[in-house]
Amino acid sequence: KPALQAWNDSLIQMARMSKAYSLMLLMRNFITGIEEFDVQDAGPNEKQVLQDLAVLFGLYWIEKGMGEFLEDGYMSQTQAKWVRSAVLEMLDVVRPNAVALVDARDFSDFRLKSALGRYDGQVYEHILRYSRMDPLNQTEPGPGYDPHLKRVIVGGSAVYTPTASRL
């Protein structure tokens, strides 16, 4: 094969390899950071939460790339099942600390763009307030009702006209 063709043929594999290498670096740095963690800066409980998070991080990416591991023989089907169940187990372990982990980064409710887990506890009030601010909710019944839904709802049914195939 000409060099350019060989290069083009290997680009997808190179992209996969660069992603795998990047994830390996992230995992290694995550583990190294936890090993160098000074318990005096926080405490043993915080270190354990970070270790649990690192395990979940690694298992998550193994599960995402499960096909690659199976295809290349790095993992058996039994081991793949273990990974899937371990991800669920680690989610249960990390879940009680999820809010604290997000709060530790001190993201504002505005930056999180989520009414759930609000600092002030007013979850449903804020969901209702945000829904009222949405432009689609500024008119009653809404901008799409008359041209699209009214004939279906009031008239009983609309006539469906499919688009012509372009094949």
Salt bridges, closest charged atoms under 4 A:
ASP9 OD2 - LYS1 NZ 2.55
GLU63 OE2 - ARG84 NH1 3.17
GLU68 OE2 - ARG16 NE 3.43
ASP92 OD1 - ARG95 NH1 2.72
ASP109 OD2 - ARG118 NH2 3.55
ASP120 OD1 - ARG118 NE 3.32
ASP120 OD2 - HIS126 NE2 3.01
